[in-house]
Structures are given as structure tokens and as C-alpha cells.
Amino acid sequence: MPVSALTTKRTARVVLKIATNIQGKNPVGTTAANTNPVTIGGVDGDNDIVGLVLNSDGSITAKLGAGTSIVGKFIPVDADGDEKFTATNPAIVDSNFDGGIATGGSKTTIIDTSKNFETNMFAGHTAKVTISGVDYYRTVASNTATTLTITALPGAAASAIVGTPGTAEVTVVYVNEGVAGNSITAEVVAAPGDNDNLSASFTDNVLTVYLGKTGGVLDDAKNTATLVASKIDELAEFTATMTGSGGVVPVASAVTFTGGIAVVSVAAGSDYQIMRKNVVADGGGSITVDQSTHDNFNANVNLQVGNTDVATGNPVPTVLAGSIITNGLQTRESWIPVAIIDESVGISKIFTVPTNTEYEILSITVLFVASAVAGNRGIRILMSTGTTGQNYARHTTGVNITAGQTRQITFAPNLLKETTTDLTGTQLSAPIARCIIPAGHKISISDLASIDAVGDSMKIYMLIRQRTV
């Protein structure tokens, strides 16, 4: 274990067991053992170790206050005192890393049939797996002899809102994760018959909800958001829940599913590493400094890294058998930049943050092309909770879009809300709140006025930072 790995952690402690002879204290050939504690960092006693030197061959020279020194090396041992990294004891329980090449896996597992791990020995630690050149860091929930169960890798199913947002709102989720779901559309139409019941079908990537009628008229009692959600949920391809406050679902134009993210899975040949969450662990054994030529002196050495106990004279116990020494480090997924592009038909689009994921919006660019239908359009961005639909951030442009106009509006933190276009005559900017958006929350982008849902065009180009939590 490199000394530098210890000296960078301010409160880590580790017990060293020295089996050696200190010159001038116990002459070679005697059997008497010096029971005086030996401390590192002391300056007064002859037994005080005042410095450690890492030699080029990997050994350690401990310099003593008496002007003498001892030379040894670090040897990791297990709870029984047996040396690790040998043919008979190859496990890497006390090292900072383990790893290998996966023989298989999934979005939530790493499988390596060449291993024979102790059950749950890596629970709570971090696994790094490399897939298509990208390093993914995931927490290990549990492990068997050959399988690590990890927090989920990227991948999300597309979804859409059917009905009236906030009231008769039904959230529909495609059962398969991936970008394929982004090509699905959902429409709500009146049933063809005069006395038809509420029904739903899925054909050619189109989800159609047929609202029920009685006597040739739409029957509100047949078309509540709760009933519509239940009817869609009967289809094998979708799950649906009523996420608004309730009400009757009206006839509506087609909406496009969004938010589908390609699934990342561990495959055979993926390189992985297991990283220790805690830097130093005793686990009932020791880290041994051993010198083979002198074995008549045994002492416990206290090594303290940092200055926690300096004021009280460094009263570190000489024996910590069976304890686990930690530095309280926490691990967390790094932010990864991701571009989300939606060029589908529609002027109302919703993006849902996937499970176990957080978003931070860097910028949202809206390319809006208005048809010749008269009326003022206005772009609005809402951020809302996933279950209750409560809005907690609202952003709009500083100028309306009129018939026949094309506008490219960029929303980003710290931008000014412009009321006139630039020299190109099409580009505007507007500010957006800087916030972390939790899993399940929604980013809704729409034309406030909804002048021409069929003729108008709205394309979304969103740059975010994403991390797994």
C-alpha cells in the first residue's frame, strides 16, 4: 500500500505490526521482546519513528529517534493473519481495487464467471465499468460469487401526456426502454359508433383512444381520466396512470412520445473495476512490516495521518483488532453532458427525467416555425413534479411569434430576455433557472396560445448534464 495513499487522508488510521529488530534495543540473538510502543511522528524517545522512506524496490525504511533505522515492506494480510495475493489466498479484500473482464451482464448486473467472490463483500462500494469507451460508475448493491448487482445504467422509456395537463391528465409510458419509443404518437378521438364504450388500440406505432358515446354524443361518465388510464393500461405495450386532479378527457390532436433513452448494458468483454469506498480497512488483521533477517523484536506501531489528536499528545490505541477504519468518503456519479433532440411533429412536448437520474439544464433551443394562421404564439417552459404535477419553475420568451415567422429561441442561465431579434432576424435569447431536476420530474415545452397545433412546427435541442444517483 503506497504511503502517499495514507498521507492524503486526514483522519485515517492504520495499525502496523512490526516483526524486526531495532538496533541497540534488543541485540540480535536474544529472545527478549521490547514491549514499549513505537510511534510514528515522535521526536523524543529512541523508539520513536521520525520518518518513513519509500525505497525504489518497494520496501520501507523507518528512521528512529535513536539515529537508527529498520527496513521492511508492507504485506497485506487477512483476518487470520495469512498473507494475501498468494496462490492459496488470492482474494483482494484488503486492496483498493478488484476487477476483470465481464463475461456477461445487463443494465443492473456485471457477471464474471471467472470469479469466486465472497457474498456481499463489495456491497456499498463502487464499480467502474467501461462500455463503448465510456466509464460508468455505479454503486454495488450486493454480489454473489460471480455477479455484481449495481445501480441501473442509463436507459429510459418514452412517455406522453394524454388529456388535459394538470386535471384530466393521463401519463402513458411505453414498456420498452430506448429511443424507439420516441416515434410513437398518441391520439384521442370520438368512437365511430353512436353507443360505443371507451376503448384503446395500438397499431403502426399509433396509440388511439376512442372516447365512449351514448346516443351519438360523447358521454362524460365513460371518459374520465381514471377510466382512460385504466383502458390504456390494458394494452401490453403501455402502462398508464391518472396523474392529474381528475376530469373528463377531451378529443385531442396527436402528441408524440418523448424521453426515450438508449439502454446501456454490460456485455461480455466489458472491462470493470471495483473501487473501495473506504481507503483503509483492518478487518481483524493488520498491515505487516516484515524484515526477514531479524525476528526477535515485536511491537505495535500507531500511524496517524493528519493532526486530529496532536493537541492531546496523539493518544492512538496500539491495538485495533477487529475494527474497520474508515475516512468517511462518499462516492457519487460524475456529471455527463448529454444532448436531447426532438424534431417530431407537435407544439407541446414533455421530457421526463429517468429513474435514478438527475438533470441540470445547460441550454434549451426552440426552433419554432409559425404557419400562416393568424395569432400570437408564445413559448413557455415549465418544470414540474412528477406525481402531483405542481409547477416550480416557469420561463417564457420576451416577444410573441406571429403568423409566418420563424424564431430560434435559446434559453440558458444568465441570458437576457431579449425583445428584439439579432441581425439574422430570427434569433432570440431568454433566461432559465439554474437548478437540479430530480428523477420523475418533467420539463414541458409548448406554445402557450396553441394557435395551430397542426400547421406550426416546434423542434427542441436541449443540452443537459446528467448523473446517476
C-alpha positions in Angstrom: 0.0 0.0 0.0 1.7 3.3 -1.0 2.4 5.6 1.8 1.1 8.5 -0.3 -2.3 6.8 -0.3 -2.4 7.2 3.5 -0.9 10.7 3.9 -3.6 12.3 1.8 -6.5 11.2 4.1 -6.6 13.5 7.1 -8.3 11.2 9.7 -7.4 7.7 8.5 -5.6 5.4 10.9 -4.0 2.1 10.4 -2.3 -0.5 12.7 1.2 -1.7 11.6 2.7 -4.8 13.1 6.5 -4.9 13.0 8.4 -8.1 13.3 12.0 -6.9 13.3 15.0 -5.9 15.5 15.7 -2.3 16.4 19.5 -1.9 16.7 20.6 -1.0 20.1 17.4 -2.1 21.8 17.4 -5.9 21.5 20.7 -7.4 20.5 20.5 -10.0 17.7 20.3 -13.5 19.1 18.3 -12.6 22.3 14.8 -13.7 22.8 13.6 -10.8 24.9 10.8 -8.7 23.3 10.7 -5.0 23.7 7.1 -4.2 24.7 7.5 -0.4 24.5 5.1 1.1 21.9 6.7 2.6 18.9 5.1 5.8 17.5 5.5 7.5 14.1 6.0 11.2 14.2 7.5 11.3 17.7 10.8 13.2 18.4 11.8 12.3 22.0 12.1 8.6 22.6 14.7 6.3 21.0 11.8 4.1 19.8 10.0 7.0 18.1 9.9 6.7 14.3 10.6 10.2 13.0 10.3 9.4 9.3 9.3 6.8 6.6 11.2 6.5 3.3 9.7 4.5 0.4 12.6 2.7 -1.4 12.8 2.0 -5.1 12.3 -1.7 -4.5 9.1 -1.1 -2.7 10.5 -1.6 0.8 10.1 0.9 3.6 12.8 2.4 5.7 11.6 3.6 9.2 14.1 6.1 10.7 14.2 6.1 14.5 14.8 8.8 17.1 18.0 7.0 18.2 19.5 7.6 14.8 19.0 4.0 13.7 16.6 2.6 11.2 14.7 -0.6 10.2 13.9 -1.7 6.7 10.8 -3.8 5.8 7.9 -3.9 3.4 4.1 -3.7 3.6 2.4 -7.1 3.3 -1.5 -7.1 3.3 -2.9 -9.9 5.4 -6.4 -11.2 6.1 -8.3 -11.6 9.4 -6.4 -14.9 10.1 -3.0 -13.3 9.6 -2.4 -15.1 6.3 -0.6 -13.1 3.5 -2.8 -12.1 0.6 -2.0 -12.2 -3.1 -0.6 -15.7 -3.0 -1.7 -18.8 -4.9 -3.5 -20.2 -1.9 -5.0 -16.8 -0.8 -5.7 -14.7 -3.9 -8.7 -12.7 -2.7 -8.3 -8.9 -2.8 -10.4 -8.0 0.2 -7.9 -5.5 1.6 -6.8 -3.8 -1.7 -8.2 -0.7 -3.2 -9.3 -2.4 -6.4 -10.5 -5.6 -7.9 -11.8 -6.1 -11.4 -11.6 -8.0 -14.6 -13.4 -8.7 -17.9 -17.1 -9.3 -17.7 -18.4 -12.5 -19.2 -21.9 -11.0 -19.4 -24.3 -8.7 -17.6 -27.2 -6.3 -18.0 -28.3 -2.8 -17.2 -28.1 -3.7 -13.5 -25.5 -6.5 -13.3 -21.9 -7.3 -14.0 -21.2 -11.1 -14.4 -17.7 -12.6 -14.3 -17.8 -16.4 -14.2 -14.0 -16.5 -13.6 -14.5 -15.0 -10.1 -15.4 -16.6 -6.7 -16.3 -13.5 -4.6 -17.5 -13.8 -1.0 -21.2 -13.0 -0.8 -21.8 -9.2 -0.5 -18.1 -8.5 0.1 -18.4 -5.4 -2.2 -21.8 -4.2 -1.1 -21.7 -0.4 -0.7 -18.5 0.0 -2.8 -18.3 1.5 -6.3 -18.0 -0.4 -9.6 -16.5 1.3 -12.7 -17.5 -0.4 -16.0 -16.3 0.7 -19.4 -18.8 0.3 -22.2 -18.1 1.6 -25.8 -15.3 3.7 -24.4 -17.4 5.4 -21.7 -16.6 4.8 -18.0 -19.8 4.4 -15.9 -19.6 4.5 -12.1 -22.2 2.6 -10.1 -22.8 1.6 -6.5 -22.7 -2.1 -5.8 -25.9 -3.1 -4.0 -24.9 -6.7 -3.5 -22.8 -9.5 -5.0 -22.8 -13.3 -5.3 -19.8 -15.4 -6.2 -19.9 -14.3 -9.9 -22.4 -11.4 -10.2 -22.3 -7.8 -9.0 -25.7 -6.1 -8.7 -25.3 -2.4 -9.4 -27.5 0.7 -9.6 -29.0 1.0 -13.1 -27.1 2.2 -16.1 -28.7 4.7 -18.5 -31.8 3.8 -20.3 -35.4 5.2 -20.1 -38.7 4.6 -21.7 -40.5 7.2 -23.8 -43.7 8.7 -22.4 -46.5 11.1 -23.3 -49.4 13.0 -21.7 -52.9 12.3 -22.9 -55.7 14.6 -21.9 -55.6 18.0 -20.2 -52.3 18.6 -18.3 -52.9 19.2 -14.6 -56.5 18.0 -14.5 -57.7 15.2 -16.8 -54.1 14.2 -17.3 -53.0 10.6 -18.1 -49.3 9.8 -18.2 -48.6 6.9 -20.6 -45.2 5.1 -20.6 -44.0 2.7 -23.3 -43.0 -0.6 -21.7 -39.7 -0.9 -23.6 -36.8 1.4 -22.8 -34.9 3.1 -25.7 -35.2 5.6 -28.4 -37.7 3.5 -30.4 -40.5 4.8 -28.2 -39.9 8.3 -29.3 -41.5 7.5 -32.7 -44.9 6.6 -31.1 -47.8 9.0 -31.2 -51.0 9.1 -29.2 -54.3 10.5 -30.3 -57.7 10.9 -28.6 -60.8 10.6 -31.0 -64.5 10.0 -30.7 -65.6 6.4 -31.1 -67.2 5.7 -34.5 -70.5 4.2 -33.2 -73.3 6.2 -31.5 -73.3 4.0 -28.4 -69.7 2.7 -28.2 -67.8 2.3 -25.0 -64.4 3.7 -24.2 -61.6 1.7 -25.9 -58.0 1.9 -26.9 -55.8 0.3 -29.6 -52.1 0.3 -30.7 -51.4 -0.1 -34.4 -48.5 1.1 -36.6 -46.9 3.0 -33.7 -50.1 5.0 -33.1 -51.9 4.7 -29.7 -55.6 5.6 -30.3 -58.0 6.3 -27.5 -61.7 6.1 -28.7 -63.9 8.1 -26.3 -67.3 6.5 -25.5 -70.6 7.8 -26.7 -74.2 7.5 -25.7 -76.9 8.3 -28.2 -74.3 9.7 -30.6 -72.9 12.2 -28.0 -69.7 11.9 -26.1 -70.5 10.5 -22.6 -68.5 12.2 -19.8 -69.2 9.3 -17.5 -67.4 6.9 -19.9 -64.4 9.2 -20.5 -62.9 10.2 -17.1 -59.2 10.3 -16.9 -59.2 7.4 -14.4 -61.1 5.2 -16.9 -58.9 6.3 -19.9 -55.8 5.4 -17.9 -57.2 2.0 -17.0 -58.2 1.3 -20.6 -54.7 2.2 -22.0 -53.1 0.2 -19.2 -54.8 -2.9 -20.5 -52.6 -2.7 -23.6 -49.5 -4.9 -23.4 -47.3 -2.1 -24.8 -48.0 0.6 -22.2 -48.5 1.5 -18.6 -50.8 4.4 -17.8 -51.8 6.3 -14.7 -54.0 9.3 -14.0 -51.6 11.9 -12.8 -53.8 15.0 -12.8 -56.5 16.1 -10.4 -59.2 14.4 -12.4 -61.8 15.2 -15.0 -63.0 14.2 -18.5 -60.5 13.6 -21.3 -61.4 15.5 -24.4 -60.8 14.8 -28.1 -57.3 16.0 -28.9 -54.7 16.1 -31.6 -51.9 13.6 -31.8 -49.0 14.0 -29.4 -45.5 12.4 -29.7 -43.9 10.3 -27.1 -40.6 11.7 -25.8 -37.8 10.9 -23.3 -36.7 7.5 -24.6 -33.0 7.0 -23.9 -30.9 4.2 -25.4 -30.2 1.4 -22.9 -26.6 0.8 -21.8 -25.9 -2.8 -20.8 -22.9 -4.7 -19.6 -21.9 -7.2 -22.3 -19.2 -9.9 -22.5 -15.8 -8.3 -22.9 -16.6 -5.1 -20.8 -13.7 -4.1 -18.6 -14.7 -3.4 -14.9 -13.1 -2.4 -11.6 -14.3 -2.4 -8.1 -13.2 0.6 -6.1 -13.1 0.6 -2.3 -15.4 3.2 -0.6 -13.2 3.2 2.5 -9.4 3.7 2.0 -8.1 1.6 4.8 -9.6 -1.4 6.5 -8.2 -3.6 9.3 -10.9 -6.2 9.4 -9.3 -8.0 12.3 -5.9 -8.4 10.6 -3.0 -6.0 10.2 -0.8 -4.4 7.6 2.5 -6.0 8.4 6.0 -4.6 8.1 8.3 -7.6 8.0 12.1 -7.9 8.0 13.3 -11.5 7.5 16.8 -11.1 8.9 15.7 -10.0 12.4 12.7 -11.5 14.1 13.3 -11.2 17.8 11.5 -7.8 18.3 7.7 -7.4 18.1 5.9 -4.1 18.6 2.7 -2.4 17.7 3.1 0.8 15.7 0.5 3.6 15.7 0.4 5.5 12.4 -1.9 8.6 12.5 -2.4 10.6 9.3 -3.5 14.2 9.9 -3.5 16.2 13.1 -6.7 15.1 14.8 -5.1 14.1 18.1 -2.0 16.3 18.1 -3.4 18.5 20.8 -3.8 15.6 23.2 -0.4 14.0 22.6 -1.6 11.5 19.9 -3.3 9.0 22.2 -3.9 6.5 19.5 -4.5 2.9 20.8 -1.8 0.4 19.9 -4.3 -2.4 19.2 -7.4 -2.0 16.9 -8.1 -5.7 16.3 -11.3 -6.4 14.6 -12.0 -2.8 13.8 -12.7 -1.2 10.5 -11.0 2.1 9.9 -12.7 4.5 7.5 -12.3 8.0 6.3 -16.0 8.6 5.6 -15.5 9.1 1.9 -18.7 9.3 -0.2 -18.9 8.3 -3.9 -21.2 9.8 -6.5 -21.6 9.6 -10.2 -19.9 12.3 -12.2 -21.9 14.7 -14.4 -22.1 13.6 -18.1 -23.1 16.1 -20.9 -26.0 14.8 -23.0 -27.8 16.3 -26.0 -31.5 15.6 -26.3 -33.1 16.3 -29.7 -36.8 16.2 -30.5 -37.6 17.1 -34.1 -41.0 15.3 -34.1 -44.4 16.9 -35.0 -46.1 18.8 -32.3 -46.1 22.1 -30.4 -46.3 20.6 -26.9 -43.5 18.3 -25.7 -42.7 16.8 -22.3 -39.4 15.4 -21.2 -39.4 13.2 -18.0 -36.1 12.7 -16.0 -35.4 8.9 -15.9 -35.4 6.9 -12.7 -32.2 7.2 -10.6 -31.1 10.2 -12.7 -30.7 13.9 -12.2 -30.7 16.6 -14.9 -29.1 20.1 -14.9 -30.2 22.1 -17.9 -27.3 23.9 -19.7 -29.4 25.3 -22.6 -32.7 24.7 -24.4 -33.0 25.9 -28.0 -36.5 26.0 -29.5 -36.8 26.3 -33.3 -40.4 27.5 -34.0 -41.9 27.9 -37.4 -45.4 29.5 -37.4 -47.9 28.8 -40.1 -50.0 31.4 -41.9 -52.8 31.1 -39.3 -53.2 34.5 -37.6 -52.4 34.7 -33.9 -49.6 35.4 -31.4 -47.6 32.4 -30.3 -45.6 32.4 -27.0 -43.0 29.7 -26.0 -43.3 28.5 -22.4 -41.0 26.1 -20.4 -42.4 24.6 -17.2 -40.6 22.4 -14.7 -43.0 20.3 -12.5 -43.1 17.5 -10.1 -43.7 14.0 -11.5 -46.6 12.9 -9.3 -48.7 15.9 -8.4 -47.9 18.0 -11.5 -47.0 21.1 -9.4 -45.0 23.7 -11.3 -42.0 25.1 -9.6 -40.3 27.0 -12.5 -41.8 28.9 -15.4 -40.0 30.5 -18.3 -41.3 32.5 -21.3 -39.9 34.5 -24.2 -39.8 38.3 -24.2 -41.7 38.6 -27.5 -44.5 36.8 -29.3 -44.2 34.9 -32.6 -46.7 35.9 -35.2 -48.1 34.2 -38.3 -45.4 33.2 -40.9 -42.5 33.9 -38.6 -39.5 31.6 -37.8 -37.8 32.1 -34.5 -34.8 30.3 -32.9 -35.0 31.0 -29.1 -32.2 29.9 -26.8 -33.0 29.5 -23.1 -29.9 29.3 -20.7 -28.9 30.5 -17.2 -27.8 34.2 -17.0 -29.1 35.1 -20.5 -31.0 38.3 -21.0 -34.7 38.2 -22.1 -34.4 39.8 -25.5 -37.4 41.6 -27.0 -35.8 42.1 -30.5 -34.1 39.6 -32.8 -30.5 39.8 -33.7 -29.2 40.8 -37.2 -30.4 37.5 -38.7 -33.9 38.5 -37.8 -34.7 35.1 -36.3 -32.7 34.6 -33.1 -33.7 35.5 -29.5 -32.5 34.6 -26.0 -34.2 34.2 -22.7 -33.1 33.2 -19.2 -33.8 29.9 -17.4 -33.4 28.9 -13.8 -30.3 27.0 -12.8 -31.5 24.0 -10.8 -31.1 20.3 -10.4 -34.1 18.4 -11.7 -34.8 15.1 -9.8 -35.9 11.8 -11.3 -39.5 11.7 -12.4 -39.9 15.4 -12.7 -40.9 16.9 -16.1 -39.7 19.6 -18.4 -42.7 20.8 -20.5 -42.2 23.0 -23.6 -45.2 24.3 -25.5 -46.8 27.2 -27.4 -48.9 29.0 -24.8 -51.6 30.0 -27.2 -51.7 26.7 -29.2 -52.7 28.7 -32.3 -52.2 26.0 -35.0 -51.3 22.6 -33.5 -51.2 21.0 -37.0 -49.5 23.7 -39.1 -47.0 25.1 -36.6 -43.6 23.4 -36.1 -41.5 23.2 -33.0 -38.2 21.4 -32.7 -36.3 21.1 -29.4 -32.5 21.0 -29.0 -31.6 20.5 -25.3 -28.1 20.3 -23.8 -28.1 18.9 -20.2 -25.7 17.5 -17.7 -26.9 14.1 -16.4 -25.8 11.9 -13.5 -27.0 8.8 -11.8 -28.0 8.9 -8.1 
